[in-house]
């Protein structure tokens, strides 16, 4: 008798737990069915992935150690327009988009270009940076590089998943894989690489900060749309809201001010 009562009580308890689990599961399912915009509004924040080592776009101030940079300030301004806070998560470049895929981050603020391959996988915002590409060599430039076509047969230091890596391969270069811009410079100055293809603004800022560095810009491309915010497919309403914010910030001069702060001129629009 005692055993039967215990069994019945245990069964009732388990049944109650099952109901609670079922209710909780329904709550999670409901949240997951919310739109991308509804989810960030409910969270009160949008999580931007960024390197934190890519000056002048995303880096730590040498005096305060605070995360700052052009992309960081643009991201904060966009989030403010959307009515939420900007939160940042740092990682190596090659891990950033993977984190968006895994739903660790909402997007990436790190000068992400909208390649055809990426467009098939992500929804992109309007561009917030217009820049140009460069070929970086040592000051001596022993391979006499004067154009992007000259990298054929040379060793190019590039991060694993960057669009510059793809461009270098398309031009016939052999890739020396590195993790960030600083390592690209080290690869060139140490002789492990002949060149590096990268964003012109990053190269100019590096040379501004380190004028004695043994590198130079040997070639550059035309100015084109350079950076967008990538979102998981299906984030239509969030992308629309972000685009409204970008357009407003371009028109009211906010992005111009941020650009001039870091670059000395306006690279936020054509």
C-alpha positions in Angstrom: 0.0 0.0 0.0 2.7 2.4 1.0 4.6 1.5 -2.1 1.6 2.2 -4.3 1.1 5.6 -2.7 4.7 6.5 -3.3 4.4 5.4 -6.9 1.3 7.4 -7.5 2.8 10.5 -5.9 5.9 10.1 -8.0 3.9 9.6 -11.1 1.9 12.8 -10.3 5.1 14.7 -9.7 6.6 13.6 -13.0 3.4 14.5 -14.8 3.6 18.0 -13.4 7.2 18.3 -14.5 6.2 17.2 -18.0 3.6 19.9 -18.1 6.1 22.5 -17.0 8.6 21.3 -19.6 5.9 21.4 -22.3 4.9 24.9 -21.3 8.5 26.0 -21.3 9.1 24.4 -24.7 6.1 26.3 -26.1 7.5 29.5 -24.7 10.9 28.9 -26.4 9.2 28.0 -29.7 7.2 31.1 -29.5 10.3 33.2 -29.0 12.1 31.5 -31.8 9.1 32.3 -34.1 9.5 36.0 -33.4 10.9 38.0 -36.3 14.6 39.1 -36.2 13.5 42.7 -35.3 11.2 41.6 -32.6 13.9 39.4 -31.1 16.5 42.3 -30.8 13.7 44.6 -29.6 12.8 42.1 -26.9 16.4 41.7 -25.9 16.9 45.4 -25.9 20.2 45.0 -27.8 21.8 44.0 -31.0 25.0 41.9 -30.7 27.8 42.9 -33.1 30.8 40.7 -33.7 34.0 42.4 -34.3 37.8 41.8 -34.3 38.9 44.5 -31.8 42.4 44.4 -33.5 41.6 46.0 -36.8 42.4 49.7 -36.6 40.9 52.1 -37.4 37.7 50.1 -37.7 37.7 48.1 -34.5 40.4 48.3 -31.9 41.2 49.2 -28.3 42.2 52.7 -27.3 45.8 52.6 -26.1 45.0 54.8 -23.1 41.6 53.5 -22.0 41.6 50.1 -23.5 38.0 50.8 -24.6 36.8 49.2 -27.7 36.5 51.9 -30.4 36.9 52.6 -34.1 34.9 53.6 -37.1 32.8 50.4 -37.3 32.2 50.4 -33.5 30.9 54.0 -33.6 28.8 53.3 -36.7 27.3 50.2 -35.0 26.4 52.2 -31.9 24.8 55.0 -33.9 22.7 52.4 -35.9 21.6 50.6 -32.7 20.6 54.0 -31.2 18.4 54.8 -34.2 16.8 51.4 -34.0 16.0 52.1 -30.3 18.2 49.5 -28.7 21.7 49.1 -27.3 24.8 47.9 -29.2 26.7 45.1 -27.6 30.0 43.8 -28.9 31.7 40.4 -28.9 35.3 40.1 -30.1 36.9 37.3 -32.0 39.3 36.5 -34.8 38.0 37.5 -38.3 37.5 33.9 -39.5 35.1 33.2 -36.5 32.8 36.2 -36.9 30.4 35.0 -39.6 30.5 31.5 -38.1 29.2 33.1 -34.9 26.3 34.7 -36.8 25.5 31.3 -38.3 25.5 29.8 -34.8 23.2 32.6 -33.5 25.8 33.8 -31.1 25.8 37.2 -32.8 23.2 39.2 -34.7 25.6 40.7 -37.2 29.2 41.7 -37.8 30.7 45.2 -37.7 34.1 44.6 -39.2 34.3 45.9 -42.8 32.4 42.8 -44.2 32.1 43.0 -48.0 29.0 41.6 -49.8 30.5 39.0 -52.1 28.3 36.8 -54.3 29.1 33.8 -52.1 28.1 35.7 -48.9 24.9 37.1 -50.5 23.7 33.5 -51.1 23.9 33.0 -47.3 23.2 36.3 -45.7 20.9 39.3 -46.0 23.0 42.5 -46.2 22.3 46.1 -45.1 23.1 49.1 -47.3 26.8 49.9 -47.4 28.2 52.2 -44.7 31.8 52.4 -46.0 33.1 53.2 -49.5 36.8 52.5 -49.8 39.4 51.0 -52.1 41.7 48.0 -52.1 45.5 48.1 -51.9 48.4 45.9 -52.5 50.9 46.2 -49.7 54.6 45.3 -50.1 57.8 46.0 -48.3 59.3 49.5 -48.9 61.9 47.9 -51.2 59.2 46.2 -53.2 61.7 43.7 -54.7 59.0 42.1 -57.0 58.2 45.5 -58.6 54.5 45.3 -57.9 52.6 48.2 -59.4 49.1 46.6 -59.9 46.8 43.9 -58.6 47.7 41.7 -61.6 51.4 41.7 -60.5 50.6 39.5 -57.5 50.4 36.4 -59.8 52.8 33.8 -58.5 53.6 35.8 -55.4 52.9 34.9 -51.7 50.1 36.9 -50.3 49.5 37.2 -46.5 45.7 37.0 -46.0 43.2 36.0 -43.3 41.4 32.8 -44.1 37.9 33.9 -45.1 38.4 37.5 -46.2 37.4 38.8 -49.6 41.0 39.9 -50.1 42.1 36.2 -49.7 39.7 35.3 -52.6 40.9 38.2 -54.7 44.5 37.2 -54.2 43.8 33.7 -55.2 41.9 34.9 -58.3 44.9 36.9 -59.2 47.1 33.8 -59.0 48.8 34.4 -55.6 49.7 31.7 -53.1 48.1 32.3 -49.7 50.1 32.6 -46.5 47.3 32.5 -43.9 47.4 34.9 -41.0 44.9 36.0 -38.4 44.9 39.8 -38.6 46.4 42.9 -40.2 49.4 43.0 -37.9 50.3 39.5 -38.8 50.1 40.4 -42.5 52.6 43.2 -42.0 54.9 40.8 -40.0 54.7 38.2 -42.8 55.9 40.8 -45.4 58.6 42.3 -43.3 59.9 38.9 -42.2 60.0 37.7 -45.8 57.4 35.0 -45.4 55.1 36.8 -47.8 55.7 39.2 -50.7 52.4 41.1 -50.6 49.1 41.5 -48.8 45.8 42.7 -50.3 43.7 44.7 -47.9 41.5 47.7 -47.3 43.2 51.0 -48.2 41.9 52.7 -45.1 43.3 50.1 -42.8 46.7 50.4 -44.6 46.7 54.2 -44.4 45.9 54.2 -40.7 48.6 51.7 -40.0 51.2 53.8 -41.8 49.9 56.9 -39.9 50.4 55.1 -36.6 53.7 53.5 -37.6 55.3 55.7 -40.3 58.6 53.9 -39.9 57.1 50.5 -40.7 58.9 48.7 -43.6 55.8 48.6 -45.8 54.2 50.7 -48.5 51.1 50.8 -50.7 52.3 49.6 -54.1 48.9 49.7 -55.9 45.3 50.6 -55.3 41.9 50.0 -56.8 39.0 52.4 -57.5 36.7 53.5 -54.7 33.7 51.2 -54.3 31.1 50.1 -51.7 33.2 48.3 -49.1 31.4 47.4 -45.9 27.9 46.1 -45.0 26.2 44.5 -42.0 25.4 40.8 -42.7 22.4 39.1 -41.1 21.0 35.6 -41.2 18.6 34.9 -44.1 15.1 35.8 -43.2 16.0 38.9 -41.2 14.1 41.1 -43.5 12.4 43.4 -41.0 15.6 43.9 -39.0 17.6 44.7 -42.2 14.9 47.2 -43.3 15.1 48.9 -39.9 18.9 49.0 -40.0 18.8 50.4 -43.6 16.5 53.2 -42.5 19.0 54.0 -39.7 21.9 54.0 -42.1 20.2 56.3 -44.6 19.2 58.7 -41.9 22.7 58.8 -40.4 24.1 59.5 -43.9 21.7 62.3 -44.5 22.1 64.0 -41.1 25.9 63.9 -41.3 26.5 61.5 -38.4 28.4 59.0 -40.5 30.3 61.8 -42.2 31.5 63.1 -38.8 32.5 59.6 -37.7 34.4 59.0 -40.9 36.2 62.3 -40.8 37.2 61.6 -37.2 39.0 58.4 -38.2 40.0 59.0 -41.8 40.2 62.8 -42.2 37.6 62.6 -45.0 34.2 61.1 -45.8 34.2 57.5 -46.7 30.7 56.8 -45.5 29.0 57.4 -48.9 29.8 57.8 -52.5 
